[in-house]
Amino acid sequence: MMAFNEKLDKCVAICADDHIKLIPTIKERFAKNLMKTRWLTTILTTLLIAKSSQVLKKVAPEHYGRVCAFGDFNADRNTDLLVSIGRNLSVLLQDNKILDVLETGRFTNSTSWEISNEDLGDTIECVLGDFNGDSRLDILTSIRNGDNDYDHVLWMAKELPGSATDVFFKVPVGKLAQQALAVDVNGDGQHDILGFFPNGSLFCTQVGSDSTITFLDDCRSSFKFFPTTVTLYPGMPHLFVDLNDSPPDLNAELVFMTKEGDDLDLQVWQQTKVGWRAKSFIPKLPYSQYPFIGAPMATDIDADGNMDIVVPICREAQCSHVTSLAVFAGKQRGWVNMAIDLQDLEVLSEKNSRVLFRFGDFDNDGFPDLIALLVNKASNTPYSKVIGNIDCKNCEKNGTRKFEIAKLELIQPKDMALGTANMATFFDLEEDGKLDIMVEYSLYGQQRFGFIYCEDKGDTTFLKVQIFTSVCSGRCVPAKTEIGSGISWGGACASFSILDSYGKSQKSMACQNPSNTYRTFLPPFILFGLGRSPNFVDELHIGIPKYTERLSDQQHTLKQIVPNSRLVVLPPADGSHHWLTRLYVTPSQLIVQSLIVIASVCLMLLLVVGVMHWREKKEDRFERQQQSYRFHFDGM
């Protein structure tokens, strides 16, 4: 018995020594596994961050046709397109699917119809509006004829029984000297047709609720003191903006582009209790000082809370070279010059149009930028370029801003790069407050258009405001999901104030659809860039183009608005005095990316821990089997 106990103690000692010897091996193996886990986690996290920064890099498909107008035809808060293809017009509805992470800018054909017996080419222009108050977008087309006049036809939208799409029927309007505007002359929420006859006399008419034009409702009576005839400045879109400063009254004025001799005369007409009256406070642009000019733009160019009129000054009659910008900065300052540096590149404009630039806050810093097609003399190829609105510390006459070509590379799709660009403008593809770029181009004898998706704007914020017409306050069309008319009210204006990250006051002003002719291509909403300020918008003032003695029916104020949001405003309708607003919040892209990274890393860590735990259990089981075999062998 004693001998057996001695052998047993000896075996136990040997086993203990073996386990002690295995401790360094176990520690070393654990350290190796831990190091592998750390390296794997680091690699996966890096890959996920890199991938999330691209957000699977969406692509935008290309489409055929020539863009005619922007508008929301089905009231889903997505901007749709009206496109001319050959002899037809087509309504393309934007199909913005939230879960589509690979493609954006997909448009589906809603309806098409023939409007001419021959190919229209670049002779057709379109203006959208609700002309009969049925809360459906109607279309006013103008086709240039051989006399350089425009034949106008109104295409009225009508519900097709048993279908969710509208059909359009023809209502002739007449021959006018220029493209007619769609503006609300009397403030009833319905668009009227305003233009000029070939002899220079005013044309203004309203459309009846039965979609007929009888000319008995001639709205020229609202312009009793308008001159018998005027000389129009060719190729210039007229404006519908608020030009009253200190402070703005947010009630839009009509600005007609006329000529007095060779000078540009901007005739301002203001809505009053007894109709429209002339207000001559914009000095003429003398031909001796500004012999060659482009089409004016209406925007708050220096973000001071007042609307400016910006006129490109050219070197020659074709306006291929823009040397500076003349800015009407209010009644006190008058016309001032603003610097623009295009690096001696030529500006490409469209035939029979003086529109050189289109504007929008591309980088969301609160200052509107420009976009144009610029041509390099060496290659003779037009490229779409963003011209940034930047700070200027050494500008003459105490100027604070100037324009320079932005230092960014726009990655074009393959076919767009191979084609020849004809037009470029800003477009918000995903309705996320970040402007992308639409380019129209020709390839293989076909007219096409596509998009350059520009999502990376840093952690900037925005505020998008859309003001509907006041023809109704409820759900006007049962087929539509949006309350209200869903029709943007041209000439409605808004201004805001906010404290930026440094505690300084930031403010700006904009009007909805300040011009809608000559393919100015402005979106059916107001987009304010707020920079990188995380603060709430302190105040937002809204005004509609309507004269009323009750100020609360024409203006409305909202306070403490969340940034990165879209605000839909319904003005009072049907004699009520109640304003209705809807707020749709869009989370910051960095928040979405951070959540994706955190969730992905957690899943990967769980997977790694699970695999390591399974391997550890497997190795422990193997070691226990080895130890049990060794103990019995030594015991024997």
Backbone hydrogen bonds, N-H to C=O, Kabsch-Sander energy under -0.5 kcal/mol:
donor,donor_aa,acceptor,acceptor_aa,energy
5,N,1,M,-2.2
6,E,2,M,-2.1
7,K,3,A,-2.2
8,L,4,F,-2.4
9,D,5,N,-2.7
10,K,6,E,-2.1
11,C,7,K,-2.3
12,V,8,L,-2.5
13,A,9,D,-2.4
14,I,10,K,-2.3
15,C,11,C,-2.6
16,A,12,V,-2.6
17,D,13,A,-2.7
18,D,14,I,-2.2
19,H,15,C,-2.2
20,I,16,A,-2.4
21,K,17,D,-2.2
22,L,18,D,-1.4
23,I,19,H,-0.9
23,I,20,I,-0.7
25,T,21,K,-0.6
26,I,22,L,-2.6
27,K,23,I,-2.5
28,E,24,P,-2.7
29,R,25,T,-2.4
30,F,26,I,-2.5
31,A,27,K,-2.6
32,K,28,E,-2.2
33,N,29,R,-2.3
34,L,30,F,-2.6
35,M,31,A,-2.4
36,K,32,K,-2.4
37,T,33,N,-2.3
38,R,34,L,-2.3
39,W,35,M,-2.6
40,L,36,K,-2.5
41,T,37,T,-2.6
42,T,38,R,-2.6
43,I,39,W,-2.4
44,L,40,L,-2.5
45,T,41,T,-2.6
46,T,42,T,-2.4
47,L,43,I,-2.4
48,L,44,L,-2.4
49,I,45,T,-2.5
50,A,46,T,-2.5
51,K,47,L,-2.5
52,S,48,L,-2.9
53,S,49,I,-1.9
54,Q,50,A,-0.8
54,Q,51,K,-0.6
55,V,51,K,-1.3
56,L,51,K,-1.0
57,K,54,Q,-1.9
59,V,102,L,-1.6
63,H,449,F,-2.8
65,G,447,Q,-3.2
66,R,84,S,-2.5
68,C,82,L,-3.7
69,A,82,L,-1.4
71,G,80,D,-1.9
73,F,71,G,-0.9
80,D,71,G,-2.5
81,L,92,L,-2.6
82,L,69,A,-2.4
83,V,81,L,-0.5
83,V,90,S,-2.9
84,S,66,R,-3.0
85,I,83,V,-0.5
85,I,88,N,-2.2
88,N,85,I,-2.2
89,L,113,W,-2.4
90,S,83,V,-3.0
91,V,111,T,-2.6
92,L,81,L,-3.0
92,L,90,S,-0.6
93,L,91,V,-0.6
93,L,108,T,-2.8
95,D,106,R,-3.4
96,N,94,Q,-0.9
97,K,95,D,-1.0
100,D,97,K,-1.0
101,V,99,L,-1.1
104,T,59,V,-2.5
108,T,93,L,-2.6
110,S,91,V,-3.3
111,T,91,V,-0.9
113,W,89,L,-1.9
115,I,87,R,-2.6
116,S,87,R,-1.0
120,L,86,G,-2.1
123,T,120,L,-1.9
125,E,142,S,-2.1
126,C,68,C,-0.7
127,V,140,L,-1.9
129,G,138,D,-1.7
131,F,129,G,-0.9
138,D,129,G,-2.9
138,D,136,R,-0.5
139,I,155,W,-2.5
140,L,127,V,-3.1
141,T,139,I,-0.6
141,T,153,V,-2.8
142,S,125,E,-2.4
143,I,151,D,-2.1
144,R,123,T,-2.5
144,R,142,S,-0.5
145,N,149,D,-2.7
148,N,145,N,-1.7
150,Y,176,L,-3.0
151,D,143,I,-2.6
152,H,150,Y,-0.6
152,H,174,G,-3.0
153,V,141,T,-2.2
154,L,171,V,-2.9
155,W,139,I,-3.8
155,W,153,V,-0.5
156,M,154,L,-0.7
156,M,169,F,-2.4
158,K,167,V,-2.7
160,L,165,T,-1.1
163,S,160,L,-2.0
167,V,158,K,-3.0
169,F,156,M,-2.0
171,V,154,L,-2.5
173,V,152,H,-2.1
174,G,152,H,-1.5
176,L,150,Y,-2.7
177,A,196,F,-3.0
178,Q,196,F,-0.6
181,L,194,L,-3.3
183,V,181,L,-0.6
183,V,192,D,-1.7
185,V,183,V,-0.9
191,H,130,D,-2.7
192,D,183,V,-3.6
193,I,205,T,-2.4
194,L,181,L,-2.0
194,L,192,D,-0.6
195,G,203,F,-3.3
197,F,201,S,-2.8
200,G,197,F,-2.4
203,F,195,G,-3.2
205,T,193,I,-2.2
206,Q,217,D,-0.8
207,V,131,F,-0.5
208,G,212,T,-2.5
211,S,208,G,-2.1
214,T,212,T,-0.6
218,D,215,F,-0.6
220,R,204,C,-0.7
221,S,218,D,-1.0
222,S,219,C,-1.6
223,F,220,R,-1.8
224,K,221,S,-0.5
226,F,223,F,-1.6
230,V,200,G,-1.4
232,L,230,V,-0.7
233,Y,257,M,-2.3
236,M,233,Y,-1.2
239,L,255,V,-2.4
240,F,514,P,-2.2
241,V,253,E,-1.7
243,L,241,V,-0.7
252,A,250,L,-0.5
253,E,241,V,-4.6
254,L,269,W,-2.4
255,V,239,L,-2.6
256,F,254,L,-0.5
256,F,267,Q,-2.6
258,T,256,F,-1.0
258,T,265,D,-2.2
259,K,231,T,-3.0
260,E,263,D,-2.1
261,G,259,K,-0.5
262,D,260,E,-0.6
263,D,260,E,-1.7
264,L,285,L,-1.7
265,D,258,T,-3.1
265,D,263,D,-0.6
266,L,264,L,-0.6
267,Q,256,F,-2.1
267,Q,265,D,-1.0
268,V,266,L,-0.6
269,W,254,L,-2.8
270,Q,277,R,-3.3
272,T,275,G,-2.3
275,G,272,T,-1.3
276,W,222,S,-3.0
277,R,270,Q,-2.7
279,K,268,V,-3.1
281,F,279,K,-1.5
285,L,264,L,-2.3
289,Q,286,P,-0.7
290,Y,286,P,-3.1
294,G,312,P,-2.1
295,A,354,R,-3.0
297,M,310,V,-2.2
299,T,297,M,-0.6
299,T,308,D,-1.8
300,D,509,M,-0.6
301,I,299,T,-1.6
303,A,300,D,-0.9
308,D,299,T,-1.4
309,I,328,F,-1.2
310,V,297,M,-3.1
310,V,308,D,-0.5
311,V,309,I,-0.5
311,V,326,A,-3.1
313,I,324,S,-2.8
314,C,292,F,-2.8
314,C,312,P,-0.5
315,R,321,H,-2.2
319,C,316,E,-1.4
322,V,320,S,-0.5
323,T,313,I,-2.3
323,T,321,H,-0.6
324,S,313,I,-1.2
325,L,338,M,-2.4
326,A,311,V,-3.1
327,V,325,L,-0.6
327,V,336,V,-3.5
328,F,309,I,-2.8
328,F,326,A,-0.5
329,A,327,V,-1.0
329,A,334,G,-2.5
334,G,330,G,-2.6
336,V,327,V,-2.5
338,M,325,L,-2.9
340,I,323,T,-0.6
341,D,403,F,-2.6
342,L,340,I,-0.6
345,L,342,L,-1.8
346,E,375,V,-2.2
347,V,320,S,-3.2
348,L,373,L,-2.9
349,S,347,V,-0.6
350,E,355,V,-0.5
353,S,350,E,-1.4
354,R,235,G,-2.2
356,L,354,R,-0.6
358,R,371,I,-1.7
360,G,369,D,-2.0
362,F,360,G,-1.5
369,D,360,G,-2.5
370,L,387,I,-2.5
371,I,358,R,-1.9
372,A,385,K,-1.8
373,L,348,L,-0.5
374,L,372,A,-0.7
374,L,383,Y,-2.8
375,V,346,E,-3.0
376,N,381,T,-1.0
380,N,376,N,-3.1
383,Y,374,L,-2.6
385,K,372,A,-2.6
387,I,370,L,-3.3
387,I,385,K,-0.5
388,G,386,V,-0.7
388,G,404,E,-2.2
390,I,388,G,-0.8
390,I,402,K,-2.6
392,C,400,T,-2.4
395,C,399,G,-0.5
398,N,395,C,-0.6
399,G,396,E,-1.1
402,K,390,I,-2.0
403,F,339,A,-2.0
404,E,388,G,-1.9
405,I,341,D,-0.9
406,A,386,V,-2.9
408,L,406,A,-1.7
410,L,408,L,-0.6
411,I,409,E,-0.7
412,Q,410,L,-0.8
417,A,413,P,-2.3
418,L,414,K,-1.7
419,G,415,D,-1.7
420,T,442,S,-2.4
421,A,382,P,-0.5
421,A,419,G,-0.6
422,N,440,E,-4.0
423,M,440,E,-1.5
425,T,438,M,-2.2
427,F,436,D,-2.2
429,L,427,F,-1.1
435,L,433,G,-0.6
436,D,427,F,-2.9
437,I,452,I,-1.9
438,M,425,T,-2.9
439,V,450,G,-2.6
440,E,423,M,-3.0
441,Y,448,R,-2.6
442,S,420,T,-2.2
443,L,446,Q,-2.4
446,Q,443,L,-1.7
448,R,441,Y,-3.1
448,R,446,Q,-0.5
449,F,63,H,-2.4
450,G,439,V,-2.4
452,I,437,I,-3.0
453,Y,451,F,-0.7
454,C,452,I,-0.5
455,E,453,Y,-0.6
457,K,455,E,-1.2
460,T,458,G,-0.6
461,T,531,G,-3.0
463,L,528,F,-2.3
464,K,565,S,-2.5
465,V,526,I,-2.9
466,Q,567,L,-2.8
468,F,466,Q,-0.6
468,F,569,V,-2.5
469,T,487,I,-1.6
476,C,474,G,-1.1
476,C,484,G,-0.8
480,K,477,V,-2.0
482,E,75,A,-0.7
484,G,474,G,-3.6
485,S,469,T,-0.6
488,S,486,G,-0.5
489,W,467,I,-2.7
490,G,488,S,-0.9
491,G,512,Q,-3.3
492,A,489,W,-1.9
493,C,250,L,-0.5
493,C,543,G,-2.1
494,A,510,A,-2.6
495,S,541,H,-2.2
496,F,508,S,-1.9
497,S,539,E,-1.7
498,I,506,Q,-2.5
500,D,498,I,-0.5
500,D,504,K,-2.9
503,G,500,D,-1.7
506,Q,498,I,-3.7
507,K,303,A,-0.6
508,S,496,F,-1.3
510,A,494,A,-2.3
512,Q,492,A,-3.5
513,N,523,P,-0.5
520,T,517,T,-0.8
525,F,523,P,-0.7
526,I,465,V,-3.3
528,F,463,L,-3.0
528,F,526,I,-0.5
530,L,461,T,-2.5
531,G,364,N,-2.4
531,G,461,T,-0.6
533,S,530,L,-1.1
537,V,561,I,-2.8
538,D,497,S,-1.2
538,D,536,F,-0.5
539,E,497,S,-1.4
540,L,558,L,-2.9
541,H,495,S,-3.2
542,I,556,H,-3.1
543,G,493,C,-2.7
544,I,554,Q,-1.8
546,K,544,I,-2.2
548,T,546,K,-0.5
551,L,549,E,-0.9
553,D,550,R,-1.8
554,Q,550,R,-0.5
554,Q,551,L,-1.3
555,Q,551,L,-2.4
556,H,542,I,-2.3
558,L,540,L,-2.6
560,Q,537,V,-0.5
560,Q,538,D,-1.5
561,I,537,V,-1.9
564,N,462,F,-2.5
565,S,462,F,-0.9
566,R,584,Y,-3.4
567,L,464,K,-3.6
568,V,566,R,-0.6
568,V,582,R,-2.9
569,V,466,Q,-2.8
569,V,567,L,-0.5
570,L,580,L,-3.5
576,S,573,A,-1.7
580,L,570,L,-2.4
582,R,568,V,-2.4
584,Y,566,R,-3.0
584,Y,582,R,-0.5
585,V,583,L,-0.5
586,T,564,N,-3.7
592,V,588,S,-1.7
593,Q,589,Q,-2.6
594,S,590,L,-2.7
595,L,591,I,-2.4
596,I,592,V,-2.1
597,V,593,Q,-2.5
598,I,594,S,-2.8
599,A,595,L,-2.5
600,S,596,I,-2.3
601,V,597,V,-2.8
602,C,598,I,-2.4
603,L,599,A,-2.0
604,M,600,S,-2.4
605,L,601,V,-2.7
606,L,602,C,-2.4
607,L,603,L,-2.1
608,V,604,M,-2.7
609,V,605,L,-3.0
610,G,606,L,-2.3
611,V,607,L,-2.3
612,M,608,V,-2.8
613,H,609,V,-2.6
614,W,610,G,-2.2
615,R,611,V,-2.4
616,E,612,M,-2.5
617,K,613,H,-2.3
618,K,614,W,-2.0
619,E,615,R,-2.4
620,D,616,E,-2.6
621,R,617,K,-2.2
622,F,618,K,-1.8
623,E,619,E,-2.4
624,R,620,D,-2.5
625,Q,621,R,-1.8
626,Q,622,F,-2.0
627,Q,623,E,-2.8
628,S,624,R,-2.4
629,Y,625,Q,-2.1
630,R,626,Q,-2.6
631,F,627,Q,-2.5
632,H,628,S,-1.8
633,F,629,Y,-2.0
634,D,630,R,-2.6
635,G,631,F,-2.6
636,M,632,H,-1.9
